[in-house]
Amino acid sequence: MSDHQLDIVCYLKTFCGWSEGVRAMLRKYGLPFEEKDIIKNPAFRWEMEQKSGQPLSPCVTVNGHMLADVSGDEVEQYLLEEGMVSAREDAADAPTGSGCVGHG
């Protein structure tokens, strides 16, 4: 677990490679986060668009800082650059940089 107390809110789609990549990256670091499903709850989509200024997901806020239209890899990069997590060699349990593709 991280020494830092992080407030992470994720605006995600129910089924989406990008969204699952964000979830997987946060699980990899054992970081708790609040998930706001923009498909199941249109109010969360509106909130995301108001806060990020654009309509694309995933969007992630970390301690109030908005990361708009990001992949799990990009969220991880931000957390590492800001010193919020220490690098981990173990892989995430799902691809962290794949888009929304149909399931086989």
C-alpha positions in Angstrom: 0.0 0.0 0.0 1.0 3.5 -0.6 2.1 5.8 2.2 0.1 8.6 0.6 -3.6 9.1 1.2 -5.0 9.4 -2.3 -8.5 10.4 -3.2 -9.1 8.7 -6.6 -12.3 9.0 -8.5 -12.7 7.2 -11.8 -15.3 7.9 -14.5 -15.5 4.6 -16.4 -17.6 2.6 -18.8 -19.0 -0.7 -17.6 -17.3 -2.8 -20.3 -14.4 -1.1 -22.0 -10.7 -2.1 -22.5 -9.5 1.4 -21.5 -11.7 1.5 -18.4 -10.7 -2.0 -17.4 -7.0 -1.0 -17.8 -7.5 1.8 -15.3 -9.2 -0.6 -12.9 -6.4 -3.1 -13.3 -3.6 -0.5 -12.8 -5.2 0.7 -9.5 -5.7 -3.0 -8.3 -2.0 -3.6 -9.1 -1.0 -0.9 -6.6 -3.8 -1.8 -4.1 -5.2 1.7 -4.4 -8.8 2.3 -3.3 -10.9 4.3 -5.7 -14.4 5.4 -6.2 -15.9 4.2 -9.5 -18.5 6.3 -11.3 -20.0 4.3 -14.2 -21.0 6.7 -16.9 -23.0 4.1 -18.8 -25.2 3.0 -15.9 -25.6 6.5 -14.5 -25.9 9.4 -17.1 -25.5 11.9 -14.3 -21.9 10.7 -13.9 -21.2 11.3 -17.6 -22.5 14.8 -17.3 -20.4 15.4 -14.1 -17.3 14.0 -15.9 -17.9 16.3 -18.9 -18.3 19.3 -16.7 -15.1 18.5 -14.7 -12.9 17.4 -17.6 -14.2 19.8 -20.3 -14.5 17.0 -22.8 -16.7 13.9 -23.5 -14.1 11.0 -23.6 -13.5 8.4 -20.9 -11.8 7.2 -18.9 -11.3 10.2 -16.8 -9.6 9.9 -13.4 -9.2 12.5 -10.7 -6.3 12.1 -8.2 -6.6 14.4 -5.2 -8.7 16.7 -7.3 -6.3 16.7 -10.4 -8.2 15.7 -13.5 -6.6 13.3 -15.9 -8.9 13.3 -19.0 -9.2 10.6 -21.6 -6.5 8.4 -20.1 -5.3 4.8 -20.2 -4.2 2.8 -17.2 -0.6 3.3 -18.4 -1.0 7.1 -18.4 -2.6 7.1 -14.9 0.3 4.9 -13.7 2.8 7.3 -15.3 1.2 10.3 -13.5 1.2 8.5 -10.1 4.9 7.6 -10.5 6.0 11.1 -11.7 4.2 12.7 -8.8 5.8 10.2 -6.4 2.4 9.0 -5.3 3.3 5.3 -5.8 6.6 3.4 -6.0 7.2 1.5 -9.2 6.2 -2.2 -9.3 7.5 -4.8 -11.6 4.5 -7.2 -11.3 2.1 -6.9 -14.2 -1.5 -5.7 -13.9 -4.2 -8.4 -14.1 -5.6 -7.0 -17.3 -4.1 -5.0 -20.2 -3.7 -1.4 -19.2 -3.4 0.2 -22.7 -6.1 -1.4 -24.8 -9.1 0.3 -26.2 -12.8 -0.6 -26.3 -13.0 -3.7 -28.4 -15.8 -6.2 -28.7 -15.5 -9.3 -26.6 -14.7 -12.5 -28.7 
